[in-house]
Amino acid sequence: MRTPDRQDGEGGRWDATARPANPAGLGGRIASSLIRFPNYRRLWISNLFFFAGLWTQTLVLGWLVFDITRSELSVALFTAARLTPLMLGPLSGVISDRFDRVRLLLIAAGWAFCTMSVIATLVSLGVITYWGLVVGGFCIGMAQSPSQPARYALVSELVERDSLSNANALNSIVMNMTQIIGPALGGAMIAAFGPAVALWVSAFWYLFSFLALWRLRGIGRASARHADETLLASLTGGMKAVFSSRLASAVLLTTLLSNILIWPIQAAFMPVFAKVHLGLDAEGLGWLLTSTGIGGLIGSLTIAALGDFRFKGGIFLVGTACCGLLWAAFALSTWLPLSFVIIAVMGMCSAPFVVMQTTLLLMMTEPRVQGRVMGLQELTIGIMPLATIILGAAAQRYGVAMVALVDGVLLAALIVILAIRVPELLRYSGRPA
């Protein structure tokens, strides 16, 4: 007999008597959602494999592009192509609210496996070109980006409201664990066996993600409540849900600013920082990204252990501002040990941003529009392709360190202004009144 481990019905709430009590001890508090919600645990395992594949191929493909072209602008164009599907966020959110979210994630994992297999084959045969990598980057982006609203919104169906912070922190832990393992493994495999082997390993991570999701079939199926809505009505419904809320709008604006100013630098230019600014090889680049992952893992573990804590909005804004200042410090550092320390601390400070942006938006909006709200969040991330091209052109002229310095300071200043204008976000805890 299957245990009741999901919500049933439109807007249905959990039956508290069907759930085990919160686990005791530090380890129990950190892993609370994994222990209490079996279907969330299956999603978490799938995410672990999916993002392991993502981080491995991100390093390997970025390294190949810069190795072929030796051009910061070419790296920026490749990254823009890989991130362009983020612009489909609002449409992906509508699809997430209308269709079976688990099936959407299965399609994404299967598509990612097939795409990476083709790219790995071309690299193995020695016939890959720069434009082949650009097209491949776009195709792999079609697996990752449009599936994200379904991935995020599904969490709110699989756990209780007071476990959202913990569950999203555990998802962030997945990101950081794979950011530790994937780049280090990718860099080591490039050095030892070449990029083709690293890409094949990345492809099989996606296959394992697909298999881990298989048991969730039928869970998280969307209600028919949206069947009579037009596409335009669905899109505007999600926008109204966000823009009618001063708090949700402020969270979305923070995400937008961060994805214009600093996250394109990490997504596109770490190979350039490694080679040009710090004199590192492929393995060194892997360890640089691994240091970011270690810091992020520590930050995410801390948030997971806190559980349903107060001032969620405050930690979100403070963490984002600190990320900007640390990027500026990283740009100024040329001493290798200090650079590794700064990038690790920056990873730790990025955890509040990564975890809380999703948690806050899910808490501030109704369940019936959460897929579309996550789609709007994806759209704000989708500004990264355009921002990457602009920053790439600036880096070509002024150097990537100067771009990172200016953007980091500017982000911190803008977050301070936002906190002054919307002080209620600093106090927001997400608890019922």
Disulfide bonds with the S-S distance in Angstrom:
none
